[in-house]
Amino acid sequence: MKVNARWLLLAVALIALNLRPFMAGIGPLAADIGRHTGLGLRGLALLTLVPMLLMGVFAFAGPWLQGRFGARRAVVAALILLAVGSALRLFTHSGWQLVGTAAVLGLGAAVVQALLPGIVKRQFPRHVGVVMGLYSAMLMGGGALGAQVAPLAAAAGGDWHWGLAWMAVPALLAVALAARSLPPDAPDHQNSLAVTAYLRRPRVWLLMLCFGLVNGGYSTVVAWLAPFYQEHGWSAAGSGTLLAVLALSQALAALGLPMLAGRHKDRRPWLWFTLALQAIGFAALALWPDAAPLAWVVLLGAGLGGCFALSLIVALEHLPDPGQAGALSALMQGGGFLIAASPPWVIALLRDATGGFRAGWLMHLACVAIVALLYGRMAPASYPGAIRVVPRAT
């Protein structure tokens, strides 16, 4: 099977588009979902927490899945899970059934996120930054699509179930395109990677922590931005549009910033720039939420999206071997998503304790400051010493 680069790029884009709508579509429909399923704030937080946890746990299995089944077969199977999980939401009647579908969807997204960066590194070795920018942009664009279409589909179908179930359609399209376009599997057990060898490297834990703290901001925004502005008088459709604008800003920054940073080996100034945008956004949500909501979400979205894409690129650049780089990216995402799973729950607790979301936004402002300090240690010259050639499993 000969790999066509154009078809493969289209597959990468469509696959990425399916990795966030099932989470981003919850916020605009949260009030209806809560009324009909009995889920309170903490229960609704599980619809983000559970997928994030699974993204973390199963990302650690990425190297094993690649060696045992092959990346292509695993990605196609994961996309089928995304289609099935979305379709099942049409038939959910209780909060726990909905959480169960969130688990199915989180598992599917986890496998894709663990394996697709390695495929990109192998197939586009000279254009990793650009292609990962495209992947990240489409991933964030999927969030915009989910947030915008969910309330419209719910209104058209007369029920919130339709606002979530429609996502099965693009997932099925992605299954067909992935089966046609992804490179053939060639499992090589000689190249299976020793995960424990990575976990002995402090740099891996540093990458996990940075990725997790930043994506904790993303998971919180996806879960609570729409309900936050609904408390300020916005409608479900209006708050969904606001979330879509945020996701669109993420997508544009995820696509554009890696291109701008491509001429520079040191990604840290660009990472610090994205963190500064996040800091402004979170501070504004905490202190002046009604002053210029569109401006705040554009700044916050650009910061989150650009940082996500650049973080993936930094991980892939640590190692020249595509298999090892892909495994490092999977592990960074694994630990990172485990960290990122808890903030929506924590914010729900803070909301119950304080009566508002301000404490939560300020918490993320502090996380941004911590990440800015940690990225100071990631000069490109430190890559070879931080993660030397990793021993291979036997």
C-alpha positions as CSV (number, residue, x, y, z in Angstrom):
1,M,0.0,0.0,0.0
2,K,1.6,3.2,-1.2
3,V,1.0,6.2,1.0
4,N,-0.3,9.3,-0.7
5,A,0.9,12.4,1.2
6,R,-2.1,14.5,0.3
7,W,-4.6,11.9,1.3
8,L,-2.6,11.3,4.5
9,L,-2.7,15.0,5.3
10,L,-6.4,15.0,4.8
11,A,-6.7,11.9,7.0
12,V,-4.7,13.6,9.8
13,A,-6.9,16.7,9.6
14,L,-10.2,14.8,9.7
15,I,-9.0,12.4,12.4
16,A,-8.0,15.4,14.6
17,L,-11.3,17.1,14.0
18,N,-13.0,14.2,15.8
19,L,-11.0,14.4,19.1
20,R,-12.7,17.3,20.9
21,P,-16.4,17.8,19.8
22,F,-17.7,15.3,22.3
23,M,-16.3,17.3,25.2
24,A,-16.8,20.8,23.8
25,G,-20.5,20.1,23.0
26,I,-21.3,19.5,26.6
27,G,-21.0,23.0,27.9
28,P,-23.7,24.7,25.8
29,L,-26.1,21.9,26.6
30,A,-25.2,21.6,30.3
31,A,-28.4,23.1,31.7
32,D,-30.6,20.8,29.6
33,I,-28.4,17.7,30.3
34,G,-28.5,18.5,34.1
35,R,-32.3,18.9,34.1
36,H,-33.0,15.6,32.3
37,T,-30.3,13.4,33.8
38,G,-30.1,14.8,37.3
39,L,-26.4,15.5,37.0
40,G,-25.2,18.5,39.1
41,L,-22.1,20.5,38.6
42,R,-19.8,17.7,39.9
43,G,-21.6,15.1,37.7
44,L,-21.3,17.3,34.7
45,A,-17.6,17.7,35.4
46,L,-17.3,13.9,35.1
47,L,-18.1,14.3,31.4
48,T,-14.8,16.0,30.9
49,L,-12.9,14.4,33.8
50,V,-13.5,10.8,32.7
51,P,-12.3,11.2,29.0
52,M,-9.3,13.2,30.2
53,L,-8.4,10.4,32.7
54,L,-8.7,7.8,30.0
55,M,-6.6,9.9,27.6
56,G,-4.0,9.9,30.2
57,V,-4.1,6.2,31.2
58,F,-4.3,4.8,27.7
59,A,-1.6,7.1,26.3
60,F,0.9,5.0,28.3
61,A,-0.2,2.0,26.3
62,G,0.6,3.8,23.0
63,P,4.0,2.2,22.5
64,W,2.7,-1.2,23.3
65,L,-0.3,-0.9,21.0
66,Q,2.0,0.2,18.2
67,G,4.3,-2.8,18.7
68,R,1.5,-5.3,19.2
69,F,-1.2,-4.3,16.7
70,G,0.3,-1.6,14.5
71,A,-0.6,2.1,14.5
72,R,-2.9,2.0,11.6
73,R,-5.2,-0.8,12.9
74,A,-5.2,0.7,16.4
75,V,-6.2,4.2,15.1
76,V,-9.0,2.8,12.9
77,A,-10.4,0.8,15.8
78,A,-10.2,3.9,18.0
79,L,-12.1,6.0,15.5
80,I,-14.8,3.3,15.4
81,L,-15.1,3.7,19.2
82,L,-15.6,7.5,18.7
83,A,-18.4,6.8,16.2
84,V,-20.1,4.2,18.5
85,G,-19.7,6.3,21.6
86,S,-21.4,9.3,20.0
87,A,-24.2,7.3,18.5
88,L,-24.9,5.7,21.9
89,R,-25.6,9.1,23.4
90,L,-28.8,9.2,21.4
91,F,-30.1,6.5,23.7
92,T,-28.8,7.6,27.1
93,H,-31.4,8.4,29.8
94,S,-29.4,8.7,33.0
95,G,-26.4,10.6,34.0
96,W,-24.3,7.4,34.5
97,Q,-25.1,6.2,31.0
98,L,-23.9,9.5,29.7
99,V,-20.7,9.2,31.8
100,G,-20.3,5.7,30.3
101,T,-20.4,7.0,26.8
102,A,-17.8,9.7,27.8
103,A,-15.5,6.8,28.8
104,V,-15.9,5.1,25.4
105,L,-15.2,8.4,23.7
106,G,-12.2,9.1,25.9
107,L,-10.7,5.7,25.2
108,G,-11.0,6.3,21.4
109,A,-9.5,9.7,21.6
110,A,-6.7,8.4,23.9
111,V,-5.5,5.8,21.4
112,V,-5.5,8.2,18.5
113,Q,-3.6,10.9,20.4
114,A,-1.0,8.4,21.5
115,L,-0.3,7.0,18.0
116,L,-0.9,9.8,15.4
117,P,2.1,12.0,16.3
118,G,4.5,9.1,15.7
119,I,2.9,8.5,12.3
120,V,3.4,12.2,11.5
121,K,7.0,12.1,12.6
122,R,7.7,9.0,10.4
123,Q,5.8,10.1,7.3
124,F,6.7,13.8,7.4
125,P,10.2,14.0,9.0
126,R,11.1,17.3,7.4
127,H,7.8,19.0,8.1
128,V,6.9,17.8,11.6
129,G,6.2,21.3,12.9
130,V,3.8,22.2,10.0
131,V,1.9,18.9,10.1
132,M,1.6,18.9,13.9
133,G,0.4,22.5,13.6
134,L,-2.3,21.3,11.2
135,Y,-3.2,18.4,13.5
136,S,-3.5,20.7,16.5
137,A,-5.5,23.3,14.6
138,M,-8.0,20.7,13.4
139,L,-8.2,19.2,16.9
140,M,-9.1,22.7,18.3
141,G,-11.3,23.3,15.3
142,G,-13.2,20.2,16.3
143,G,-13.9,21.8,19.6
144,A,-15.3,24.9,17.8
145,L,-17.4,22.6,15.7
146,G,-18.8,20.7,18.7
147,A,-19.6,23.9,20.7
148,Q,-21.3,25.6,17.7
149,V,-23.2,22.7,16.3
150,A,-24.4,21.0,19.5
151,P,-27.0,23.6,20.5
152,L,-28.1,23.9,16.8
153,A,-28.5,20.1,16.4
154,A,-30.3,19.9,19.7
155,A,-32.8,22.6,18.6
156,A,-33.3,21.0,15.2
157,G,-33.9,17.6,16.8
158,G,-36.0,18.9,19.6
159,D,-33.8,17.2,22.2
160,W,-30.3,17.6,23.7
161,H,-29.5,14.0,22.7
162,W,-29.2,15.1,19.1
163,G,-26.8,17.8,20.1
164,L,-24.3,15.0,21.0
165,A,-25.2,12.1,18.8
166,W,-24.6,13.9,15.4
167,M,-20.8,13.6,16.1
168,A,-21.0,10.0,15.0
169,V,-21.2,11.1,11.4
170,P,-17.7,12.8,11.0
171,A,-16.2,10.0,13.1
172,L,-17.5,7.4,10.5
173,L,-16.1,9.6,7.7
174,A,-12.7,9.5,9.5
175,V,-12.9,5.7,9.8
176,A,-13.2,5.4,6.0
177,L,-10.5,7.9,5.3
178,A,-8.1,6.5,7.8
179,A,-8.5,3.0,6.5
180,R,-7.7,4.3,3.0
181,S,-4.9,6.6,3.8
182,L,-2.8,5.7,6.8
183,P,0.5,3.9,6.2
184,P,0.4,0.1,6.4
185,D,1.2,-1.6,9.7
186,A,4.6,-3.2,10.1
187,P,4.8,-4.3,13.7
188,D,8.4,-4.7,14.7
189,H,8.8,-6.2,18.2
190,Q,12.5,-5.4,18.0
191,N,11.5,-1.7,18.1
192,S,9.1,-2.0,21.0
193,L,10.1,0.7,23.4
194,A,10.8,0.3,27.1
195,V,8.3,2.7,28.8
196,T,10.0,2.3,32.1
197,A,13.2,3.7,30.6
198,Y,11.5,6.9,29.7
199,L,9.9,7.2,33.1
200,R,13.3,7.2,34.7
201,R,14.1,10.5,32.9
202,P,13.3,13.7,34.8
203,R,12.7,15.5,31.5
204,V,9.8,13.2,30.7
205,W,8.1,14.2,34.0
206,L,8.8,17.8,33.4
207,L,7.1,17.6,29.9
208,M,4.2,15.8,31.5
209,L,3.7,18.5,34.2
210,C,3.9,21.4,31.7
211,F,1.5,19.7,29.3
212,G,-0.9,18.8,32.1
213,L,-1.1,22.2,33.7
214,V,-1.7,23.9,30.4
215,N,-4.3,21.4,29.3
216,G,-6.0,21.6,32.7
217,G,-6.8,25.1,31.7
218,Y,-8.3,23.8,28.4
219,S,-10.4,21.1,30.1
220,T,-11.7,23.7,32.6
221,V,-12.6,26.2,29.9
222,V,-14.3,23.5,27.8
223,A,-16.3,22.4,30.8
224,W,-17.2,25.7,32.5
225,L,-16.8,28.7,30.1
226,A,-20.4,28.3,28.7
227,P,-22.1,27.8,32.1
228,F,-20.0,30.7,33.5
229,Y,-21.4,33.1,30.9
230,Q,-24.8,31.6,31.2
231,E,-24.7,32.8,34.8
232,H,-23.9,36.2,33.4
233,G,-27.1,36.2,31.3
234,W,-25.9,34.5,28.0
235,S,-28.2,32.0,26.3
236,A,-27.1,28.5,25.5
237,A,-26.6,29.3,21.8
238,G,-24.7,32.5,22.7
239,S,-22.4,30.8,25.2
240,G,-21.9,28.0,22.6
241,T,-20.8,30.6,20.1
242,L,-18.4,32.1,22.6
243,L,-16.9,28.6,23.2
244,A,-16.7,28.2,19.4
245,V,-14.8,31.5,19.0
246,L,-12.4,30.3,21.7
247,A,-11.8,27.0,19.9
248,L,-11.4,28.8,16.5
249,S,-8.8,31.0,18.1
250,Q,-7.1,27.9,19.4
251,A,-7.1,26.4,15.9
252,L,-5.7,29.4,14.2
253,A,-2.9,29.8,16.8
254,A,-2.1,26.0,16.7
255,L,-1.7,26.3,12.9
256,G,0.1,29.7,12.7
257,L,2.5,29.7,15.6
258,P,4.4,26.6,14.7
259,M,4.9,28.1,11.2
260,L,6.2,31.3,12.7
261,A,8.4,29.4,15.2
262,G,9.7,27.0,12.5
263,R,12.8,29.1,11.7
264,H,13.9,29.0,15.4
265,K,15.3,26.0,17.2
266,D,14.4,27.5,20.5
267,R,10.7,27.3,21.0
268,R,10.7,28.9,24.5
269,P,10.1,32.5,23.5
270,W,7.0,31.4,21.5
271,L,5.8,29.2,24.4
272,W,6.2,32.1,26.8
273,F,4.2,34.3,24.4
274,T,1.3,31.7,24.4
275,L,1.5,31.6,28.2
276,A,1.3,35.4,28.4
277,L,-1.9,35.3,26.3
278,Q,-3.3,32.6,28.7
279,A,-2.4,34.8,31.7
280,I,-4.3,37.8,30.3
281,G,-7.3,35.6,29.4
282,F,-7.6,34.0,32.8
283,A,-7.0,37.2,34.7
284,A,-9.7,38.9,32.6
285,L,-12.2,36.1,33.2
286,A,-11.6,36.5,37.0
287,L,-11.6,40.3,37.2
288,W,-13.5,41.8,34.2
289,P,-15.5,39.0,32.6
290,D,-18.2,41.3,31.2
291,A,-15.9,44.0,29.9
292,A,-15.0,42.3,26.6
293,P,-15.9,38.6,26.5
294,L,-15.0,38.0,22.9
295,A,-11.5,39.6,23.3
296,W,-10.9,37.5,26.4
297,V,-11.8,34.2,24.8
298,V,-9.8,35.1,21.6
299,L,-6.6,35.7,23.7
300,L,-7.2,32.7,25.9
301,G,-7.9,30.5,22.9
302,A,-4.8,31.6,21.0
303,G,-2.7,31.0,24.1
304,L,-4.1,27.5,24.8
305,G,-4.0,26.4,21.1
306,G,-0.5,27.7,20.4
307,C,0.9,26.2,23.5
308,F,-0.7,22.8,22.8
309,A,0.9,22.6,19.3
310,L,4.3,23.8,20.4
311,S,4.3,21.4,23.3
312,L,3.8,18.5,21.0
313,I,6.5,19.7,18.7
314,V,9.0,20.2,21.6
315,A,8.4,16.6,22.7
316,L,8.9,15.2,19.2
317,E,12.1,17.2,18.7
318,H,13.8,15.7,21.8
319,L,14.6,12.4,19.9
320,P,15.5,11.9,16.2
321,D,14.1,8.3,16.0
322,P,10.3,8.5,15.0
323,G,9.4,5.5,17.2
324,Q,11.1,6.9,20.2
325,A,9.8,10.4,19.6
326,G,6.3,9.1,19.2
327,A,6.5,7.2,22.4
328,L,7.8,10.3,24.2
329,S,4.9,12.3,22.9
330,A,2.5,9.6,24.0
331,L,3.9,9.5,27.5
332,M,3.9,13.3,27.8
333,Q,0.2,13.3,26.8
334,G,-0.5,10.4,29.1
335,G,0.9,12.0,32.3
336,G,-0.4,15.4,31.1
337,F,-4.0,14.3,30.6
338,L,-4.0,12.6,33.9
339,I,-3.1,16.0,35.5
340,A,-5.5,17.8,33.2
341,A,-8.5,15.6,34.2
342,S,-8.9,17.0,37.7
343,P,-9.2,20.8,37.2
344,P,-12.9,20.8,36.0
345,W,-13.8,18.8,39.2
346,V,-11.7,21.1,41.4
347,I,-13.4,24.1,39.8
348,A,-16.8,22.6,40.5
349,L,-15.8,22.3,44.2
350,L,-14.5,25.8,44.3
351,R,-17.7,27.0,42.6
352,D,-19.8,25.3,45.3
353,A,-17.6,26.7,48.1
354,T,-17.3,30.3,46.9
355,G,-20.5,30.7,44.8
356,G,-18.6,31.7,41.7
357,F,-15.8,30.8,39.2
358,R,-13.3,33.5,40.1
359,A,-11.2,31.3,42.3
360,G,-10.9,28.7,39.6
361,W,-9.8,31.2,37.0
362,L,-7.2,32.6,39.4
363,M,-6.0,29.0,40.1
364,H,-5.2,28.6,36.4
365,L,-3.4,31.9,36.3
366,A,-1.1,30.5,39.0
367,C,-0.6,27.3,36.9
368,V,0.4,29.5,33.9
369,A,3.1,31.2,36.0
370,I,4.4,27.8,37.1
371,V,4.7,26.5,33.5
372,A,6.5,29.6,32.4
373,L,9.2,29.0,35.0
374,L,9.5,25.3,34.1
375,Y,9.9,25.9,30.4
376,G,13.0,27.9,31.2
377,R,14.7,24.5,31.6
378,M,13.9,23.3,28.0
379,A,16.7,24.8,25.9
380,P,17.3,22.8,22.7
381,A,20.9,22.2,23.7
382,S,19.6,20.2,26.7
383,Y,17.6,17.7,24.6
384,P,20.4,15.1,24.0
385,G,21.5,15.1,27.6
386,A,17.9,15.2,29.0
387,I,16.8,12.1,27.0
388,R,19.6,10.1,25.6
389,V,19.0,7.1,23.3
390,V,16.4,5.1,25.2
391,P,17.1,1.4,25.7
392,R,14.7,-0.8,23.7
393,A,12.7,-3.6,25.2
394,T,13.7,-7.1,24.6
